[in-house]
Amino acid sequence: MKNNLFDVVGMVLMLGITVLMEIYFSALFRLNVLMDNYIGVTIFGCILVLLTAAVFSQVKYLLGKFRNATHKQQV
């Protein structure tokens, strides 16, 4: 039970950090700070892709863990 709690807290923190980073970068885009050069756009895209992949992998891991736990309870 303790590990599940840590997993859920970790996922919530990761989702929160992802949302905050996306808000921060969208604000920078509105200020045209990153749009002036291709390097800024590339860095922005890479960070967004990495954060999205991290969140999806965490969600997939937790769903697999939850399914295994419920399957063990049913059997």
N, CA, C and O atoms as CSV, one atom per row, in Angstrom:
chain,resi,resn,atom,element,x,y,z
A,1,MET,N,N,0.827,-1.202,0.000
A,1,MET,CA,C,0.000,0.000,0.000
A,1,MET,C,C,0.863,1.254,0.000
A,1,MET,O,O,0.528,2.257,-0.629
A,2,LYS,N,N,1.981,1.178,0.718
A,2,LYS,CA,C,2.862,2.339,0.800
A,2,LYS,C,C,3.459,2.671,-0.568
A,2,LYS,O,O,3.565,3.840,-0.938
A,3,ASN,N,N,3.849,1.632,-1.320
A,3,ASN,CA,C,4.428,1.868,-2.640
A,3,ASN,C,C,3.411,2.490,-3.584
A,3,ASN,O,O,3.759,3.363,-4.379
A,4,ASN,N,N,2.158,2.052,-3.508
A,4,ASN,CA,C,1.126,2.635,-4.360
A,4,ASN,C,C,0.934,4.111,-4.050
A,4,ASN,O,O,0.732,4.916,-4.958
A,5,LEU,N,N,0.994,4.469,-2.774
A,5,LEU,CA,C,0.851,5.867,-2.387
A,5,LEU,C,C,1.991,6.701,-2.959
A,5,LEU,O,O,1.765,7.797,-3.472
A,6,PHE,N,N,3.221,6.184,-2.871
A,6,PHE,CA,C,4.362,6.902,-3.433
A,6,PHE,C,C,4.236,7.033,-4.945
A,6,PHE,O,O,4.602,8.064,-5.508
A,7,ASP,N,N,3.721,5.996,-5.611
A,7,ASP,CA,C,3.532,6.065,-7.058
A,7,ASP,C,C,2.526,7.139,-7.436
A,7,ASP,O,O,2.744,7.904,-8.375
A,8,VAL,N,N,1.425,7.191,-6.700
A,8,VAL,CA,C,0.390,8.184,-7.003
A,8,VAL,C,C,0.912,9.592,-6.742
A,8,VAL,O,O,0.675,10.496,-7.543
A,9,VAL,N,N,1.617,9.787,-5.634
A,9,VAL,CA,C,2.182,11.107,-5.329
A,9,VAL,C,C,3.191,11.507,-6.400
A,9,VAL,O,O,3.214,12.659,-6.834
A,10,GLY,N,N,4.023,10.564,-6.826
A,10,GLY,CA,C,4.993,10.855,-7.882
A,10,GLY,C,C,4.323,11.231,-9.184
A,10,GLY,O,O,4.776,12.144,-9.874
A,11,MET,N,N,3.242,10.533,-9.532
A,11,MET,CA,C,2.550,10.853,-10.775
A,11,MET,C,C,1.892,12.223,-10.698
A,11,MET,O,O,1.932,12.984,-11.665
A,12,VAL,N,N,1.288,12.547,-9.561
A,12,VAL,CA,C,0.656,13.859,-9.409
A,12,VAL,C,C,1.708,14.962,-9.497
A,12,VAL,O,O,1.480,15.989,-10.137
A,13,LEU,N,N,2.854,14.754,-8.861
A,13,LEU,CA,C,3.929,15.749,-8.944
A,13,LEU,C,C,4.421,15.912,-10.375
A,13,LEU,O,O,4.649,17.031,-10.835
A,14,MET,N,N,4.585,14.795,-11.079
A,14,MET,CA,C,5.064,14.871,-12.456
A,14,MET,C,C,4.052,15.584,-13.350
A,14,MET,O,O,4.430,16.394,-14.196
A,15,LEU,N,N,2.770,15.282,-13.164
A,15,LEU,CA,C,1.741,15.968,-13.945
A,15,LEU,C,C,1.719,17.462,-13.625
A,15,LEU,O,O,1.581,18.292,-14.524
A,16,GLY,N,N,1.855,17.801,-12.344
A,16,GLY,CA,C,1.869,19.208,-11.960
A,16,GLY,C,C,3.053,19.952,-12.543
A,16,GLY,O,O,2.911,21.075,-13.028
A,17,ILE,N,N,4.222,19.327,-12.497
A,17,ILE,CA,C,5.417,19.951,-13.066
A,17,ILE,C,C,5.259,20.121,-14.568
A,17,ILE,O,O,5.657,21.145,-15.123
A,18,THR,N,N,4.679,19.121,-15.231
A,18,THR,CA,C,4.473,19.215,-16.674
A,18,THR,C,C,3.542,20.365,-17.018
A,18,THR,O,O,3.810,21.129,-17.945
A,19,VAL,N,N,2.456,20.491,-16.280
A,19,VAL,CA,C,1.507,21.574,-16.550
A,19,VAL,C,C,2.162,22.927,-16.310
A,19,VAL,O,O,1.984,23.850,-17.104
A,20,LEU,N,N,2.918,23.053,-15.222
A,20,LEU,CA,C,3.595,24.323,-14.944
A,20,LEU,C,C,4.614,24.667,-16.025
A,20,LEU,O,O,4.724,25.824,-16.432
A,21,MET,N,N,5.364,23.661,-16.494
A,21,MET,CA,C,6.345,23.917,-17.553
A,21,MET,C,C,5.648,24.338,-18.844
A,21,MET,O,O,6.122,25.238,-19.536
A,22,GLU,N,N,4.532,23.699,-19.173
A,22,GLU,CA,C,3.825,24.074,-20.394
A,22,GLU,C,C,3.264,25.486,-20.294
A,22,GLU,O,O,3.290,26.233,-21.272
A,23,ILE,N,N,2.755,25.858,-19.120
A,23,ILE,CA,C,2.264,27.230,-18.934
A,23,ILE,C,C,3.412,28.220,-19.065
A,23,ILE,O,O,3.268,29.263,-19.702
A,24,TYR,N,N,4.555,27.893,-18.460
A,24,TYR,CA,C,5.722,28.770,-18.514
A,24,TYR,C,C,6.199,28.960,-19.950
A,24,TYR,O,O,6.472,30.081,-20.381
A,25,PHE,N,N,6.296,27.848,-20.689
A,25,PHE,CA,C,6.790,27.959,-22.058
A,25,PHE,C,C,5.776,28.625,-22.976
A,25,PHE,O,O,6.163,29.321,-23.914
A,26,SER,N,N,4.485,28.427,-22.725
A,26,SER,CA,C,3.505,29.119,-23.556
A,26,SER,C,C,3.552,30.623,-23.282
A,26,SER,O,O,3.339,31.427,-24.190
A,27,ALA,N,N,3.832,31.003,-22.033
A,27,ALA,CA,C,3.992,32.430,-21.726
A,27,ALA,C,C,5.219,32.986,-22.438
A,27,ALA,O,O,5.190,34.108,-22.943
A,28,LEU,N,N,6.306,32.199,-22.479
A,28,LEU,CA,C,7.490,32.656,-23.209
A,28,LEU,C,C,7.198,32.783,-24.696
A,28,LEU,O,O,7.693,33.697,-25.356
A,29,PHE,N,N,6.389,31.862,-25.226
A,29,PHE,CA,C,6.028,31.950,-26.638
A,29,PHE,C,C,5.225,33.210,-26.909
A,29,PHE,O,O,5.410,33.871,-27.931
A,30,ARG,N,N,4.332,33.537,-25.984
A,30,ARG,CA,C,3.531,34.746,-26.181
A,30,ARG,C,C,4.406,35.993,-26.146
A,30,ARG,O,O,4.108,36.987,-26.809
A,31,LEU,N,N,5.473,35.939,-25.382
A,31,LEU,CA,C,6.389,37.082,-25.327
A,31,LEU,C,C,7.368,37.088,-26.492
A,31,LEU,O,O,8.194,37.992,-26.615
A,32,ASN,N,N,7.269,36.065,-27.352
A,32,ASN,CA,C,8.149,35.922,-28.516
A,32,ASN,C,C,9.617,35.834,-28.135
A,32,ASN,O,O,10.489,36.238,-28.904
A,33,VAL,N,N,9.888,35.311,-26.957
A,33,VAL,CA,C,11.276,35.145,-26.539
A,33,VAL,C,C,11.905,33.983,-27.287
A,33,VAL,O,O,13.037,34.075,-27.761
A,34,LEU,N,N,11.155,32.878,-27.390
A,34,LEU,CA,C,11.718,31.689,-28.024
A,34,LEU,C,C,11.487,31.646,-29.524
A,34,LEU,O,O,12.160,30.889,-30.224
A,35,MET,N,N,10.551,32.441,-30.035
A,35,MET,CA,C,10.197,32.340,-31.444
A,35,MET,C,C,11.212,33.019,-32.359
A,35,MET,O,O,11.152,32.854,-33.577
A,36,ASP,N,N,12.134,33.774,-31.790
A,36,ASP,CA,C,13.067,34.521,-32.623
A,36,ASP,C,C,14.118,33.636,-33.262
A,36,ASP,O,O,14.649,33.977,-34.319
A,37,ASN,N,N,14.429,32.512,-32.646
A,37,ASN,CA,C,15.472,31.657,-33.211
A,37,ASN,C,C,15.014,30.205,-33.220
A,37,ASN,O,O,14.140,29.806,-32.451
A,38,TYR,N,N,15.617,29.435,-34.099
A,38,TYR,CA,C,15.247,28.023,-34.232
A,38,TYR,C,C,15.743,27.197,-33.049
A,38,TYR,O,O,15.162,26.159,-32.734
A,39,ILE,N,N,16.804,27.646,-32.397
A,39,ILE,CA,C,17.337,26.889,-31.262
A,39,ILE,C,C,16.324,26.886,-30.120
A,39,ILE,O,O,16.106,25.852,-29.487
A,40,GLY,N,N,15.709,28.026,-29.855
A,40,GLY,CA,C,14.707,28.102,-28.798
A,40,GLY,C,C,13.504,27.224,-29.089
A,40,GLY,O,O,12.988,26.556,-28.194
A,41,VAL,N,N,13.053,27.223,-30.345
A,41,VAL,CA,C,11.912,26.389,-30.724
A,41,VAL,C,C,12.271,24.919,-30.581
A,41,VAL,O,O,11.452,24.119,-30.128
A,42,THR,N,N,13.493,24.558,-30.965
A,42,THR,CA,C,13.930,23.164,-30.856
A,42,THR,C,C,14.001,22.731,-29.396
A,42,THR,O,O,13.545,21.641,-29.049
A,43,ILE,N,N,14.571,23.577,-28.540
A,43,ILE,CA,C,14.664,23.249,-27.114
A,43,ILE,C,C,13.265,23.117,-26.518
A,43,ILE,O,O,12.995,22.192,-25.752
A,44,PHE,N,N,12.380,24.043,-26.871
A,44,PHE,CA,C,11.006,23.994,-26.376
A,44,PHE,C,C,10.319,22.697,-26.798
A,44,PHE,O,O,9.667,22.046,-25.981
A,45,GLY,N,N,10.462,22.322,-28.059
A,45,GLY,CA,C,9.849,21.093,-28.560
A,45,GLY,C,C,10.398,19.862,-27.876
A,45,GLY,O,O,9.643,18.958,-27.518
A,46,CYS,N,N,11.713,19.816,-27.692
A,46,CYS,CA,C,12.333,18.653,-27.039
A,46,CYS,C,C,11.863,18.514,-25.596
A,46,CYS,O,O,11.556,17.410,-25.146
A,47,ILE,N,N,11.805,19.623,-24.874
A,47,ILE,CA,C,11.369,19.563,-23.479
A,47,ILE,C,C,9.913,19.111,-23.390
A,47,ILE,O,O,9.566,18.303,-22.528
A,48,LEU,N,N,9.061,19.629,-24.274
A,48,LEU,CA,C,7.659,19.215,-24.250
A,48,LEU,C,C,7.505,17.739,-24.576
A,48,LEU,O,O,6.711,17.041,-23.946
A,49,VAL,N,N,8.264,17.258,-25.563
A,49,VAL,CA,C,8.186,15.839,-25.934
A,49,VAL,C,C,8.664,14.966,-24.782
A,49,VAL,O,O,8.037,13.952,-24.474
A,50,LEU,N,N,9.772,15.349,-24.138
A,50,LEU,CA,C,10.288,14.555,-23.023
A,50,LEU,C,C,9.319,14.533,-21.840
A,50,LEU,O,O,9.098,13.484,-21.235
A,51,LEU,N,N,8.747,15.684,-21.515
A,51,LEU,CA,C,7.790,15.727,-20.404
A,51,LEU,C,C,6.540,14.906,-20.706
A,51,LEU,O,O,6.030,14.194,-19.841
A,52,THR,N,N,6.052,15.012,-21.943
A,52,THR,CA,C,4.867,14.239,-22.310
A,52,THR,C,C,5.158,12.749,-22.278
A,52,THR,O,O,4.338,11.966,-21.800
A,53,ALA,N,N,6.322,12.352,-22.783
A,53,ALA,CA,C,6.693,10.931,-22.760
A,53,ALA,C,C,6.843,10.431,-21.326
A,53,ALA,O,O,6.457,9.304,-21.016
A,54,ALA,N,N,7.403,11.266,-20.454
A,54,ALA,CA,C,7.563,10.857,-19.055
A,54,ALA,C,C,6.213,10.653,-18.384
A,54,ALA,O,O,6.021,9.684,-17.649
A,55,VAL,N,N,5.283,11.556,-18.634
A,55,VAL,CA,C,3.958,11.427,-18.025
A,55,VAL,C,C,3.244,10.191,-18.559
A,55,VAL,O,O,2.638,9.445,-17.789
A,56,PHE,N,N,3.310,9.966,-19.879
A,56,PHE,CA,C,2.629,8.804,-20.444
A,56,PHE,C,C,3.241,7.503,-19.954
A,56,PHE,O,O,2.520,6.538,-19.698
A,57,SER,N,N,4.562,7.462,-19.819
A,57,SER,CA,C,5.186,6.231,-19.327
A,57,SER,C,C,4.813,5.980,-17.868
A,57,SER,O,O,4.603,4.835,-17.467
A,58,GLN,N,N,4.732,7.045,-17.079
A,58,GLN,CA,C,4.328,6.891,-15.679
A,58,GLN,C,C,2.886,6.401,-15.580
A,58,GLN,O,O,2.579,5.524,-14.772
A,59,VAL,N,N,2.006,6.965,-16.399
A,59,VAL,CA,C,0.601,6.540,-16.386
A,59,VAL,C,C,0.482,5.090,-16.832
A,59,VAL,O,O,-0.274,4.319,-16.240
A,60,LYS,N,N,1.222,4.712,-17.870
A,60,LYS,CA,C,1.179,3.331,-18.355
A,60,LYS,C,C,1.682,2.368,-17.278
A,60,LYS,O,O,1.103,1.301,-17.073
A,61,TYR,N,N,2.754,2.746,-16.600
A,61,TYR,CA,C,3.300,1.908,-15.526
A,61,TYR,C,C,2.287,1.735,-14.398
A,61,TYR,O,O,2.081,0.626,-13.904
A,62,LEU,N,N,1.653,2.846,-13.992
A,62,LEU,CA,C,0.687,2.771,-12.901
A,62,LEU,C,C,-0.552,1.975,-13.294
A,62,LEU,O,O,-1.099,1.234,-12.478
A,63,LEU,N,N,-0.998,2.126,-14.548
A,63,LEU,CA,C,-2.155,1.343,-14.989
A,63,LEU,C,C,-1.831,-0.146,-15.002
A,63,LEU,O,O,-2.654,-0.965,-14.595
A,64,GLY,N,N,-0.632,-0.501,-15.470
A,64,GLY,CA,C,-0.224,-1.902,-15.457
A,64,GLY,C,C,-0.141,-2.447,-14.047
A,64,GLY,O,O,-0.558,-3.575,-13.783
A,65,LYS,N,N,0.399,-1.643,-13.139
A,65,LYS,CA,C,0.512,-2.068,-11.745
A,65,LYS,C,C,-0.872,-2.228,-11.114
A,65,LYS,O,O,-1.112,-3.171,-10.360
A,66,PHE,N,N,-1.777,-1.301,-11.428
A,66,PHE,CA,C,-3.133,-1.372,-10.891
A,66,PHE,C,C,-3.869,-2.597,-11.429
A,66,PHE,O,O,-4.573,-3.276,-10.682
A,67,ARG,N,N,-3.708,-2.880,-12.722
A,67,ARG,CA,C,-4.367,-4.052,-13.308
A,67,ARG,C,C,-3.845,-5.338,-12.689
A,67,ARG,O,O,-4.619,-6.253,-12.408
A,68,ASN,N,N,-2.535,-5.414,-12.476
A,68,ASN,CA,C,-1.970,-6.608,-11.848
A,68,ASN,C,C,-2.496,-6.771,-10.423
A,68,ASN,O,O,-2.789,-7.886,-9.992
A,69,ALA,N,N,-2.613,-5.673,-9.700
A,69,ALA,CA,C,-3.093,-5.740,-8.315
A,69,ALA,C,C,-4.552,-6.180,-8.270
A,69,ALA,O,O,-4.928,-7.000,-7.433
A,70,THR,N,N,-5.373,-5.640,-9.166
A,70,THR,CA,C,-6.787,-6.029,-9.155
A,70,THR,C,C,-6.954,-7.461,-9.643
A,70,THR,O,O,-7.837,-8.174,-9.167
A,71,HIS,N,N,-6.128,-7.889,-10.577
A,71,HIS,CA,C,-6.207,-9.273,-11.063
A,71,HIS,C,C,-5.837,-10.248,-9.944
A,71,HIS,O,O,-6.456,-11.303,-9.809
A,72,LYS,N,N,-4.836,-9.898,-9.149
A,72,LYS,CA,C,-4.436,-10.766,-8.037
A,72,LYS,C,C,-5.530,-10.827,-6.980
A,72,LYS,O,O,-5.727,-11.866,-6.350
A,73,GLN,N,N,-6.244,-9.720,-6.779
A,73,GLN,CA,C,-7.317,-9.717,-5.789
A,73,GLN,C,C,-8.487,-10.584,-6.241
A,73,GLN,O,O,-9.133,-11.233,-5.418
A,74,GLN,N,N,-8.764,-10.599,-7.543
A,74,GLN,CA,C,-9.893,-11.378,-8.049
A,74,GLN,C,C,-9.606,-12.870,-8.005
A,74,GLN,O,O,-10.516,-13.675,-7.808
A,75,VAL,N,N,-8.345,-13.240,-8.188
A,75,VAL,CA,C,-7.989,-14.665,-8.231
A,75,VAL,C,C,-7.830,-15.226,-6.868
A,75,VAL,O,O,-7.531,-16.411,-6.719
